[in-house]
């Protein structure tokens, strides 16, 4: 009998760790070559990891929702005959059906526990020439502030590997003074690490936050931490817009999609942002510059069973309202069936989020960092307003919210831009004369 150590493969350049979002095997299961073992989510995509050999699962590395470093053992497989093998599987191809939005850069990977002690890599003089290492190892070393030029690698031709970084971290921790390992006193700070969970209460159900929900939580936390939000709300009379939409649907071809109000809102928004490019922008706060874009690549926040996904309508301003309706329907269906491509999720320059008839009276949406604004139309509601003679007239009204990054957008500009958007929506025929 032999033992095969299947390591988490190098999934892509710059990827140093992945979240294990689902296990398809358990200890004791018999697996065949190419059978699915686990799903792993990175900041670029979710991929399915398959078994490289036939055998029986002896151990698995972690629980669902845990992070695992590239190069760490994912599963141990007992095989028929042969010697023990520690192998890294070929780099898998990302599954387009599970592709998702890029997130904030991953945290430095923690060293994996070793069954035996590991010797620290030998230090070398920087005059020996550039260090040999894969892009993933270089990125991880950068995240850990390790100078690769000072190390001698254990790989072929002196290449520095993830194991060398693990050994260096382990040796550094072993060299810490005993005082650092002592229990904290009342005057000292608590040790870093996972906080102790609160006692479970009667009737409580605990659901681990993993996968896309964890990504959403991380992105929202980062956005609120870094971006000083302010929200401006404009009330818009959409009576004429709704009448225009109804007439367009009556006169459209039978093969044409039925217009909702959303394509008309997007058309008005695309025209308005031509004069207000500071809202169709991203802010790289680390580098200190704002990127403005000529084309409106509009993210459409879409609720699915997996969570909130934001597919992108590319160059929305160039589309007719009919073409836009078709593209919105395609992206919505692909979101629900988890068949969006990677391209469908990339390149947004600003975002629109709408709950349709559930849109409430006012929303204060959270900006999709590094974008600088997010638009939020609310539900249309009938309201009696006085006419020129003081008599009540029933009109259709809608509040339209925008949240802005106050570091790069002023409230005055938000108010002026929204007033121009309102003018277009209240006179929809004029939009088609521009």
C-alpha positions, 0 to 999 in steps of 0.5 A: 500500500502507498500514500499519496499526498495531494497538495493544493495546486498553484491555481493562478499567478498571485494566488497564495491561498484558497477557501475550501467551500465544499467537500465531495468526499469524506474520510474512508471514501473510495475515489477514482481518478478524476472524481471530484474531491472539493471546491476551492474559491480564490479571489478570481474563481471557484474551481473543482479539484479532482482526484489525481489517483484511485484510492481511499481518502485517509485524511482531509485538511480542513473544514468547509470555509477554511483557508488553505495555502497553495502547496499545503496537503489537501487530502491524503489518499491510500493507494494500491502498491507503490511508495509514498508520494507527495505531489502537487496536481496540475494547475486546474482550469477555473470553471466559468460557471462559478466565476465571480467578482475579484475581491480584496487581495488575500491575507498572507497564508498561514504556515501549515502544521507539519508532522515533523520538524522542518529545517529553516532554509539556509540564508544566502548572500544577495550577491548570488543573483536573483532568487528563483521562485514561482509567481505565487511564491513571490506574491506570498513572500511579498505579503509576508515581507520576506526578502527572497534574495536572502534565502537558498531554496530547496527546490530544483536549481535552488528554486524557493518553494512554499515549503521554504517559506513555511520553514522560515516562518516556523523557525521564526516562531520557534525563536520567539522569547518564552515571554511571548508564549505566556498567558496575557496579563490584564495589562497586556493585549490578547494574543492574535488569532481566532476569537473564542466563540460565544456559548451556544444558546437553546434554540440557536442555529449556527450557519458558517459564513463561507463562500460567496457570502463570506466574500460579500461580507468582506467586500462590504466591510472593506467598502465601509471602512475605506469609503466615507459614504454620503447618500443623496435622494431625488424624487422623480415623477415617472408618470410619462416614463411609464406611459411611454414604456406602455406605448413602446410595448404595444408597438414593439415586434412580437419577438422583441422583449417586453420593456421594463422601466430598467432599460429606460433608467439605464439609457437616461443614466448613460446620457447623463454620465457623459456630462458627469464622468466623475461618477463613472469612475474608480478611485485607486486610493493606494496609488492616489488617482481617479480613473474616469471612463468614456464607456459606461460598463454598468454593474447590475446587482442581482440577487440569487440563491447564492447571494448578491452577484453583480454582472456587467452590461458592457458599454451600456450607452451604445445599446438600444433599449431593446438590446439592453432589455435582452442583455439584462434578461440574459445576465439575470438568467445566467446569474440565477443558473450560475452560468455567468462567464468571467467576462460577464463579471469584470470591468464595471465602472459604476453600479446600479442596484434595484429591488424592483417592486420591493425597492422601498421608499429610500435606499442607502446602497453601499459602494462597490469599491473601488468604484466611487458611486452606486445608483439605487432606484426605488419602487414606483408608487402612486401619489396624489399631488395638486395640479395648477388649480389646486385639485388632486391629481394621481401621479407616479413617483419614484425616489432615486438614490445615489451613494457617493465617495465623499473623498472625490465627489462633492454633494453639490455635484451629486445634486446637479447630476441627479437633477439632470437625470430627473429631467431626462426621466420626466421627459422620456421622448427627449432622450431619443432626440439626443 
